[in-house]
């Protein structure tokens, strides 16, 4: 087994180098489809006013021995606009609508992470176009204060027929994160058609991303997958392929973070904000391995690097290297952010 793995992301926003920030939806990837036109929106699925999905902001740090760190404060943004709240309900007006979000502040024992709940459909607010929700947090370590952020993309598109939508949801309340030795978390593949859950005649195949390729997990053929600590090296990606009556109807990927792992990878990106905006821009990763709770290199290691898009298509990979470059062409091929999976060479 490798010493450690890491997934980082090339975003259009800055992120501090020693932190990993992830915004997850416990109910699976959020999306909305609408009927009608931009000026006359019809039926919307799924209906967020009914499902009221939650997003959870998880921050881990190589500088904290227990792995997970809790920000002292979090600001939330919708499509770049900072959200304002009264009694934790957003007061911003977007295209004539208001009250879209409820802020879920951290409260030890009841709300273990900062989060936000979507109270209303976002199609009108977003102008019937894909939208983003961003968390910008203040993290304090000793006398040092850092700013970190995470971005969550929500596709919004016009409905075309009744296609299937497959997403991996959290099968428990651990938000895809293992926080203690011997712990585990559960992934649950959910299939929807026109916003309605589909359960009949479905079969499942689960995979793990290993050394730049998707490796089938033998015997894992049920709707849920229990991921244990020995299956994860700091961070590992899993994929589920769902078929109905023998025909593949959808797939999704989900990362699992093991915050209890004693080793952590600091990705050391250049530029530090991991941003690609124009043709010719690159992001170069030259990672180091540290023992969690320190920022000092623990050992000399080489790494396997894999770049993937949002549905798990591999954009490029190299083995046994000290660094890796993400290019503008990779982002253009993906059409969105690019995830880079970093794995130590055993």
C-alpha beads as a LAMMPS data file, in Angstrom:
LAMMPS data file: protein, C-alpha beads

346 atoms
345 bonds

1 atom types
1 bond types

-500.0 500.0 xlo xhi
-500.0 500.0 ylo yhi
-500.0 500.0 zlo zhi

Masses

1 110.0

Atoms # bond

1 1 1 0.000 0.000 0.000
2 1 1 1.260 3.465 -0.773
3 1 1 2.179 5.782 2.088
4 1 1 -0.294 8.469 1.132
5 1 1 -2.473 9.830 -1.623
6 1 1 -3.939 13.237 -2.235
7 1 1 -6.405 14.831 -4.596
8 1 1 -6.124 18.535 -5.305
9 1 1 -8.023 20.718 -7.705
10 1 1 -7.155 23.366 -10.248
11 1 1 -9.808 25.966 -9.480
12 1 1 -10.602 29.463 -10.663
13 1 1 -10.088 30.629 -7.078
14 1 1 -7.237 30.620 -4.532
15 1 1 -6.633 27.958 -1.887
16 1 1 -3.948 27.897 0.791
17 1 1 -1.263 25.320 0.074
18 1 1 -1.244 23.402 3.368
19 1 1 -5.019 22.963 3.506
20 1 1 -7.436 20.783 1.599
21 1 1 -10.949 22.196 1.298
22 1 1 -13.906 20.252 -0.027
23 1 1 -17.572 21.179 -0.283
24 1 1 -19.708 18.046 -0.401
25 1 1 -23.404 17.385 -0.664
26 1 1 -24.387 14.429 1.556
27 1 1 -27.298 13.726 -0.786
28 1 1 -25.034 13.469 -3.847
29 1 1 -24.138 15.868 -6.649
30 1 1 -26.563 18.776 -6.883
31 1 1 -28.091 19.738 -10.230
32 1 1 -31.325 21.176 -11.601
33 1 1 -33.172 20.764 -14.886
34 1 1 -36.026 22.984 -16.038
35 1 1 -38.741 22.940 -18.672
36 1 1 -39.760 25.975 -20.680
37 1 1 -37.572 28.956 -21.521
38 1 1 -35.449 31.414 -19.568
39 1 1 -38.283 33.931 -19.577
40 1 1 -40.948 31.362 -18.753
41 1 1 -39.525 28.652 -16.489
42 1 1 -41.748 25.601 -16.132
43 1 1 -41.286 22.485 -14.012
44 1 1 -37.950 22.138 -12.179
45 1 1 -36.389 18.866 -11.034
46 1 1 -35.254 18.109 -8.476
47 1 1 -37.341 20.612 -6.537
48 1 1 -34.958 22.147 -3.990
49 1 1 -37.879 23.704 -2.110
50 1 1 -38.867 20.138 -1.210
51 1 1 -35.507 18.372 -0.922
52 1 1 -33.641 21.335 0.646
53 1 1 -30.184 19.828 0.053
54 1 1 -27.271 20.648 2.324
55 1 1 -23.659 21.472 1.450
56 1 1 -20.916 20.774 3.988
57 1 1 -17.559 22.580 4.055
58 1 1 -14.770 20.238 5.230
59 1 1 -11.250 21.557 5.860
60 1 1 -8.253 19.378 6.635
61 1 1 -4.750 20.565 7.414
62 1 1 -1.334 18.936 7.474
63 1 1 -0.566 21.204 10.414
64 1 1 -3.242 19.724 12.675
65 1 1 -2.521 16.309 14.174
66 1 1 -6.187 15.268 14.172
67 1 1 -6.520 16.144 10.500
68 1 1 -9.833 18.023 10.430
69 1 1 -9.722 21.687 11.374
70 1 1 -12.763 23.866 12.039
71 1 1 -12.749 27.426 10.650
72 1 1 -13.520 30.238 13.072
73 1 1 -15.762 31.935 10.523
74 1 1 -17.141 31.241 7.045
75 1 1 -18.541 33.603 4.430
76 1 1 -20.727 32.182 1.673
77 1 1 -21.046 33.425 -1.912
78 1 1 -23.537 32.679 -4.688
79 1 1 -22.202 33.324 -8.191
80 1 1 -19.555 35.588 -6.677
81 1 1 -22.013 37.649 -4.597
82 1 1 -21.417 37.538 -0.842
83 1 1 -24.503 36.296 0.976
84 1 1 -25.962 38.312 3.820
85 1 1 -28.089 36.667 6.491
86 1 1 -30.749 37.585 9.037
87 1 1 -31.469 34.820 11.540
88 1 1 -29.316 32.602 9.271
89 1 1 -31.645 33.099 6.242
90 1 1 -30.104 34.829 3.229
91 1 1 -31.500 38.264 2.416
92 1 1 -29.929 38.817 -1.023
93 1 1 -32.253 39.349 -3.971
94 1 1 -31.416 37.414 -7.152
95 1 1 -33.610 38.103 -10.196
96 1 1 -36.512 39.128 -7.972
97 1 1 -36.242 36.188 -5.544
98 1 1 -34.841 36.057 -2.018
99 1 1 -34.407 33.623 0.871
100 1 1 -32.581 30.926 -1.081
101 1 1 -30.175 29.761 1.627
102 1 1 -29.938 28.940 5.312
103 1 1 -26.516 29.237 6.948
104 1 1 -25.576 26.266 9.152
105 1 1 -22.883 27.463 11.571
106 1 1 -20.573 25.031 13.315
107 1 1 -21.883 23.967 16.722
108 1 1 -19.914 21.232 18.496
109 1 1 -22.030 18.127 19.030
110 1 1 -24.931 19.220 16.824
111 1 1 -23.435 20.642 13.607
112 1 1 -19.915 19.266 13.219
113 1 1 -19.004 21.280 10.109
114 1 1 -19.912 24.627 8.630
115 1 1 -22.628 24.214 6.046
116 1 1 -25.362 25.823 4.016
117 1 1 -28.830 24.565 3.105
118 1 1 -30.539 25.368 -0.191
119 1 1 -34.122 26.346 0.561
120 1 1 -35.394 27.230 -2.916
121 1 1 -34.836 26.371 -6.553
122 1 1 -31.874 28.212 -8.070
123 1 1 -32.884 28.241 -11.744
124 1 1 -34.357 31.756 -11.763
125 1 1 -31.772 33.136 -9.333
126 1 1 -28.956 31.849 -11.549
127 1 1 -30.521 33.011 -14.802
128 1 1 -31.093 29.404 -15.921
129 1 1 -27.325 28.889 -16.139
130 1 1 -24.836 26.828 -14.128
131 1 1 -24.003 28.442 -10.802
132 1 1 -21.419 28.261 -8.027
133 1 1 -21.550 28.326 -4.252
134 1 1 -18.307 29.360 -2.583
135 1 1 -17.198 29.176 1.039
136 1 1 -14.420 31.497 2.189
137 1 1 -13.168 30.675 5.677
138 1 1 -10.832 31.961 8.341
139 1 1 -8.622 29.282 9.891
140 1 1 -6.483 29.946 12.962
141 1 1 -3.454 27.848 13.899
142 1 1 -1.584 29.156 16.930
143 1 1 -0.897 32.804 16.149
144 1 1 -1.241 32.282 12.387
145 1 1 -4.448 33.170 10.568
146 1 1 -5.088 31.798 7.082
147 1 1 -7.823 32.278 4.514
148 1 1 -9.052 29.178 2.671
149 1 1 -11.929 28.580 0.320
150 1 1 -13.823 25.939 -1.594
151 1 1 -16.112 26.151 -4.608
152 1 1 -19.082 23.929 -5.476
153 1 1 -20.491 23.910 -9.013
154 1 1 -24.192 23.235 -9.645
155 1 1 -25.144 22.406 -13.261
156 1 1 -28.429 23.965 -14.398
157 1 1 -29.742 22.938 -17.798
158 1 1 -32.885 22.654 -19.875
159 1 1 -34.571 19.258 -19.582
160 1 1 -34.252 17.013 -22.623
161 1 1 -36.429 13.936 -22.341
162 1 1 -36.070 11.912 -19.164
163 1 1 -32.406 10.859 -18.879
164 1 1 -31.071 8.995 -15.901
165 1 1 -28.905 10.797 -13.383
166 1 1 -26.534 8.790 -11.162
167 1 1 -24.883 10.294 -8.111
168 1 1 -23.019 8.970 -5.075
169 1 1 -24.564 10.165 -1.826
170 1 1 -23.355 9.789 1.735
171 1 1 -24.800 6.608 3.211
172 1 1 -24.178 7.889 6.727
173 1 1 -23.592 11.191 8.541
174 1 1 -19.796 11.231 8.038
175 1 1 -19.763 13.363 4.867
176 1 1 -17.306 11.101 2.985
177 1 1 -14.669 11.590 5.705
178 1 1 -12.969 9.056 7.997
179 1 1 -11.961 10.887 11.164
180 1 1 -10.679 8.125 13.454
181 1 1 -8.447 5.086 13.266
182 1 1 -10.446 1.976 12.427
183 1 1 -13.269 4.156 11.142
184 1 1 -15.207 3.980 7.912
185 1 1 -17.783 5.812 5.859
186 1 1 -20.530 4.641 3.520
187 1 1 -21.093 5.601 -0.114
188 1 1 -24.550 5.088 -1.623
189 1 1 -25.244 5.167 -5.374
190 1 1 -28.530 6.901 -6.158
191 1 1 -30.269 6.861 -9.553
192 1 1 -32.893 9.410 -10.599
193 1 1 -35.098 9.955 -13.631
194 1 1 -36.843 13.312 -13.903
195 1 1 -36.033 13.856 -10.244
196 1 1 -37.640 10.610 -9.077
197 1 1 -35.532 7.868 -7.509
198 1 1 -35.188 4.698 -9.607
199 1 1 -34.675 1.375 -7.809
200 1 1 -35.877 -1.401 -10.107
201 1 1 -33.571 -3.830 -11.947
202 1 1 -30.378 -1.945 -11.108
203 1 1 -26.913 -3.453 -10.763
204 1 1 -23.771 -1.818 -9.447
205 1 1 -20.015 -2.020 -10.008
206 1 1 -17.608 -0.124 -7.745
207 1 1 -14.098 0.962 -8.713
208 1 1 -11.145 2.680 -7.033
209 1 1 -8.679 4.943 -8.815
210 1 1 -5.267 3.275 -8.488
211 1 1 -2.092 4.458 -10.233
212 1 1 -3.936 6.275 -12.974
213 1 1 -6.559 3.618 -13.771
214 1 1 -9.956 2.580 -12.433
215 1 1 -9.587 -0.773 -10.644
216 1 1 -12.700 -2.922 -10.157
217 1 1 -13.411 -3.742 -6.512
218 1 1 -14.101 -7.468 -6.495
219 1 1 -17.396 -8.485 -4.924
220 1 1 -18.614 -4.900 -4.417
221 1 1 -21.902 -5.069 -6.322
222 1 1 -24.506 -3.594 -3.985
223 1 1 -25.933 -0.091 -3.872
224 1 1 -23.722 0.866 -0.925
225 1 1 -19.977 0.645 -0.430
226 1 1 -18.420 0.756 3.014
227 1 1 -15.022 2.421 2.722
228 1 1 -12.593 1.547 5.510
229 1 1 -9.346 3.234 6.442
230 1 1 -7.226 0.527 4.826
231 1 1 -8.882 1.357 1.474
232 1 1 -7.834 5.023 1.650
233 1 1 -4.402 6.641 1.727
234 1 1 -5.299 10.151 2.932
235 1 1 -7.619 10.609 -0.052
236 1 1 -8.955 8.100 -2.576
237 1 1 -11.460 8.304 -5.414
238 1 1 -14.237 5.761 -5.940
239 1 1 -16.545 5.298 -8.922
240 1 1 -19.860 3.507 -9.305
241 1 1 -21.242 2.329 -12.641
242 1 1 -24.990 1.665 -12.587
243 1 1 -26.767 -0.547 -15.124
244 1 1 -30.414 -1.402 -15.653
245 1 1 -31.324 -4.727 -17.232
246 1 1 -27.723 -5.058 -18.382
247 1 1 -27.443 -1.600 -20.007
248 1 1 -25.230 1.047 -18.417
249 1 1 -27.305 4.118 -17.542
250 1 1 -24.912 6.276 -15.552
251 1 1 -21.784 6.688 -13.476
252 1 1 -20.432 8.975 -10.763
253 1 1 -17.234 9.447 -8.773
254 1 1 -16.718 10.454 -5.146
255 1 1 -13.614 11.093 -3.099
256 1 1 -13.152 9.839 0.458
257 1 1 -10.798 11.619 2.848
258 1 1 -9.029 9.809 5.688
259 1 1 -8.229 12.588 8.145
260 1 1 -6.839 10.027 10.626
261 1 1 -3.988 8.986 8.321
262 1 1 -0.614 9.837 9.939
263 1 1 0.800 11.086 6.641
264 1 1 -0.328 13.984 4.522
265 1 1 0.732 15.337 1.149
266 1 1 1.351 19.067 0.793
267 1 1 0.858 19.643 -2.938
268 1 1 3.163 22.716 -3.226
269 1 1 1.495 24.232 -6.316
270 1 1 2.933 26.966 -8.516
271 1 1 1.189 29.363 -8.710
272 1 1 -0.065 29.020 -5.140
273 1 1 -3.663 29.887 -6.066
274 1 1 -3.869 26.915 -8.497
275 1 1 -5.496 29.087 -11.132
276 1 1 -5.590 28.648 -14.894
277 1 1 -7.322 31.435 -16.794
278 1 1 -5.640 31.933 -20.160
279 1 1 -4.012 29.821 -22.848
280 1 1 -0.415 29.156 -21.832
281 1 1 -1.178 29.175 -18.090
282 1 1 -0.089 26.098 -16.138
283 1 1 -0.191 24.808 -12.581
284 1 1 2.811 22.764 -11.464
285 1 1 2.663 20.470 -8.436
286 1 1 5.890 19.517 -6.623
287 1 1 4.484 17.751 -3.527
288 1 1 6.128 16.671 -0.302
289 1 1 5.023 14.112 2.301
290 1 1 4.786 15.209 5.938
291 1 1 3.637 13.643 9.176
292 1 1 0.300 15.168 10.057
293 1 1 0.791 17.932 12.574
294 1 1 4.048 19.129 10.971
295 1 1 5.095 20.902 7.789
296 1 1 8.553 19.299 7.579
297 1 1 9.268 16.767 4.835
298 1 1 9.089 13.291 6.377
299 1 1 10.739 11.364 3.564
300 1 1 11.877 11.653 -0.035
301 1 1 9.182 10.262 -2.292
302 1 1 8.206 10.068 -5.929
303 1 1 4.568 10.248 -6.961
304 1 1 2.018 9.009 -9.453
305 1 1 -0.152 11.836 -10.807
306 1 1 -3.562 11.482 -12.483
307 1 1 -5.665 14.349 -13.847
308 1 1 -9.407 13.662 -14.103
309 1 1 -12.515 15.599 -15.035
310 1 1 -15.774 15.776 -13.102
311 1 1 -17.071 12.395 -14.353
312 1 1 -13.821 10.524 -13.872
313 1 1 -12.440 10.622 -17.410
314 1 1 -8.654 10.503 -17.179
315 1 1 -7.069 13.523 -18.867
316 1 1 -3.478 12.477 -18.287
317 1 1 -1.220 10.559 -15.931
318 1 1 2.474 10.042 -15.165
319 1 1 4.246 7.630 -12.816
320 1 1 7.222 7.874 -10.474
321 1 1 7.724 11.608 -10.899
322 1 1 8.603 14.457 -8.540
323 1 1 6.237 16.975 -10.149
324 1 1 3.331 17.317 -12.565
325 1 1 2.022 20.089 -14.800
326 1 1 -1.645 20.816 -15.501
327 1 1 -2.162 22.775 -18.710
328 1 1 -4.792 25.045 -20.158
329 1 1 -5.543 22.344 -22.740
330 1 1 -6.500 19.897 -19.959
331 1 1 -8.941 22.405 -18.468
332 1 1 -10.328 23.133 -21.926
333 1 1 -10.842 19.406 -22.544
334 1 1 -12.567 18.984 -19.182
335 1 1 -14.702 22.065 -19.737
336 1 1 -14.433 22.885 -16.025
337 1 1 -12.112 22.418 -13.049
338 1 1 -9.545 19.625 -13.186
339 1 1 -8.853 17.320 -10.241
340 1 1 -5.306 16.061 -9.755
341 1 1 -4.896 12.802 -7.866
342 1 1 -1.462 12.467 -6.241
343 1 1 -0.309 9.089 -4.959
344 1 1 3.022 8.220 -3.382
345 1 1 5.028 5.490 -5.050
346 1 1 5.405 2.544 -2.676

Bonds

1 1 1 2
2 1 2 3
3 1 3 4
4 1 4 5
5 1 5 6
6 1 6 7
7 1 7 8
8 1 8 9
9 1 9 10
10 1 10 11
11 1 11 12
12 1 12 13
13 1 13 14
14 1 14 15
15 1 15 16
16 1 16 17
17 1 17 18
18 1 18 19
19 1 19 20
20 1 20 21
21 1 21 22
22 1 22 23
23 1 23 24
24 1 24 25
25 1 25 26
26 1 26 27
27 1 27 28
28 1 28 29
29 1 29 30
30 1 30 31
31 1 31 32
32 1 32 33
33 1 33 34
34 1 34 35
35 1 35 36
36 1 36 37
37 1 37 38
38 1 38 39
39 1 39 40
40 1 40 41
41 1 41 42
42 1 42 43
43 1 43 44
44 1 44 45
45 1 45 46
46 1 46 47
47 1 47 48
48 1 48 49
49 1 49 50
50 1 50 51
51 1 51 52
52 1 52 53
53 1 53 54
54 1 54 55
55 1 55 56
56 1 56 57
57 1 57 58
58 1 58 59
59 1 59 60
60 1 60 61
61 1 61 62
62 1 62 63
63 1 63 64
64 1 64 65
65 1 65 66
66 1 66 67
67 1 67 68
68 1 68 69
69 1 69 70
70 1 70 71
71 1 71 72
72 1 72 73
73 1 73 74
74 1 74 75
75 1 75 76
76 1 76 77
77 1 77 78
78 1 78 79
79 1 79 80
80 1 80 81
81 1 81 82
82 1 82 83
83 1 83 84
84 1 84 85
85 1 85 86
86 1 86 87
87 1 87 88
88 1 88 89
89 1 89 90
90 1 90 91
91 1 91 92
92 1 92 93
93 1 93 94
94 1 94 95
95 1 95 96
96 1 96 97
97 1 97 98
98 1 98 99
99 1 99 100
100 1 100 101
101 1 101 102
102 1 102 103
103 1 103 104
104 1 104 105
105 1 105 106
106 1 106 107
107 1 107 108
108 1 108 109
109 1 109 110
110 1 110 111
111 1 111 112
112 1 112 113
113 1 113 114
114 1 114 115
115 1 115 116
116 1 116 117
117 1 117 118
118 1 118 119
119 1 119 120
120 1 120 121
121 1 121 122
122 1 122 123
123 1 123 124
124 1 124 125
125 1 125 126
126 1 126 127
127 1 127 128
128 1 128 129
129 1 129 130
130 1 130 131
131 1 131 132
132 1 132 133
133 1 133 134
134 1 134 135
135 1 135 136
136 1 136 137
137 1 137 138
138 1 138 139
139 1 139 140
140 1 140 141
141 1 141 142
142 1 142 143
143 1 143 144
144 1 144 145
145 1 145 146
146 1 146 147
147 1 147 148
148 1 148 149
149 1 149 150
150 1 150 151
151 1 151 152
152 1 152 153
153 1 153 154
154 1 154 155
155 1 155 156
156 1 156 157
157 1 157 158
158 1 158 159
159 1 159 160
160 1 160 161
161 1 161 162
162 1 162 163
163 1 163 164
164 1 164 165
165 1 165 166
166 1 166 167
167 1 167 168
168 1 168 169
169 1 169 170
170 1 170 171
171 1 171 172
172 1 172 173
173 1 173 174
174 1 174 175
175 1 175 176
176 1 176 177
177 1 177 178
178 1 178 179
179 1 179 180
180 1 180 181
181 1 181 182
182 1 182 183
183 1 183 184
184 1 184 185
185 1 185 186
186 1 186 187
187 1 187 188
188 1 188 189
189 1 189 190
190 1 190 191
191 1 191 192
192 1 192 193
193 1 193 194
194 1 194 195
195 1 195 196
196 1 196 197
197 1 197 198
198 1 198 199
199 1 199 200
200 1 200 201
201 1 201 202
202 1 202 203
203 1 203 204
204 1 204 205
205 1 205 206
206 1 206 207
207 1 207 208
208 1 208 209
209 1 209 210
210 1 210 211
211 1 211 212
212 1 212 213
213 1 213 214
214 1 214 215
215 1 215 216
216 1 216 217
217 1 217 218
218 1 218 219
219 1 219 220
220 1 220 221
221 1 221 222
222 1 222 223
223 1 223 224
224 1 224 225
225 1 225 226
226 1 226 227
227 1 227 228
228 1 228 229
229 1 229 230
230 1 230 231
231 1 231 232
232 1 232 233
233 1 233 234
234 1 234 235
235 1 235 236
236 1 236 237
237 1 237 238
238 1 238 239
239 1 239 240
240 1 240 241
241 1 241 242
242 1 242 243
243 1 243 244
244 1 244 245
245 1 245 246
246 1 246 247
247 1 247 248
248 1 248 249
249 1 249 250
250 1 250 251
251 1 251 252
252 1 252 253
253 1 253 254
254 1 254 255
255 1 255 256
256 1 256 257
257 1 257 258
258 1 258 259
259 1 259 260
260 1 260 261
261 1 261 262
262 1 262 263
263 1 263 264
264 1 264 265
265 1 265 266
266 1 266 267
267 1 267 268
268 1 268 269
269 1 269 270
270 1 270 271
271 1 271 272
272 1 272 273
273 1 273 274
274 1 274 275
275 1 275 276
276 1 276 277
277 1 277 278
278 1 278 279
279 1 279 280
280 1 280 281
281 1 281 282
282 1 282 283
283 1 283 284
284 1 284 285
285 1 285 286
286 1 286 287
287 1 287 288
288 1 288 289
289 1 289 290
290 1 290 291
291 1 291 292
292 1 292 293
293 1 293 294
294 1 294 295
295 1 295 296
296 1 296 297
297 1 297 298
298 1 298 299
299 1 299 300
300 1 300 301
301 1 301 302
302 1 302 303
303 1 303 304
304 1 304 305
305 1 305 306
306 1 306 307
307 1 307 308
308 1 308 309
309 1 309 310
310 1 310 311
311 1 311 312
312 1 312 313
313 1 313 314
314 1 314 315
315 1 315 316
316 1 316 317
317 1 317 318
318 1 318 319
319 1 319 320
320 1 320 321
321 1 321 322
322 1 322 323
323 1 323 324
324 1 324 325
325 1 325 326
326 1 326 327
327 1 327 328
328 1 328 329
329 1 329 330
330 1 330 331
331 1 331 332
332 1 332 333
333 1 333 334
334 1 334 335
335 1 335 336
336 1 336 337
337 1 337 338
338 1 338 339
339 1 339 340
340 1 340 341
341 1 341 342
342 1 342 343
343 1 343 344
344 1 344 345
345 1 345 346
